[in-house]
Amino acid sequence: MDNSESKRSRNAVRQRAQAIKPFRCKNLIAVIEDPSDVKNIGSVIRNANALGVEKVYVIDPRQSLSDDWQDMRERKSLSKTSVSAVKWTFVKRFDSTEDCFDHLERKGFVSVVTSPHVKGKASAFLHEVDYQQYTKLAVWFGNEARGISELAVARCDMCISIPMFGMIESLNLGTSSGIVLYEVTKQRREYQSQYKRSRKRGKRSEPLPTEMPREQS
């Protein structure tokens, strides 16, 4: 690639970054609890980036990931499975569920977990929840085999589930995170379009767009 092509490529990246900026969902974090497969981490990061989630947290007790985001960005397995989304989405790892909750609560985040049929905890179907009510929100996804932990359920604000109508009542992590994050980001973008701050303070004189303009072929 010569200098002129390289410059055009950098300009295209900057233009894209500016174009998507109004659509990013501020103060929204996707949390993956103890994933067993790096491919699934990459899938969730890809979904998060494509849908406008601000950050991804990974609870990684086996310390398979680096503590340094820059190192993660350069890891080929993550870059490949996330289709390079890890380069554009901030990712932070934690040693334990407790450490992650402590961090989120200090920052004022409310947590909801994706987990069906949980006793003793408020629960709702995905589409029944108003995700605009939370100023700072973390959405948790559990381990591929075991699901979300009892500790996460105990410390979360509520549980949400995807309604299912087939004989199979489970989805893989990549699919479920895509469905959940689509609904959450759609609602939060609609809110951000109208208001500068939480609790309907600082209404915008001109609403932000909620959809990207379609490219002409």
Order of alpha helices (4+ residues) and beta strands (2+ residues): alpha-beta-alpha-beta-alpha-alpha-beta-alpha-beta-beta-beta-alpha-beta-alpha
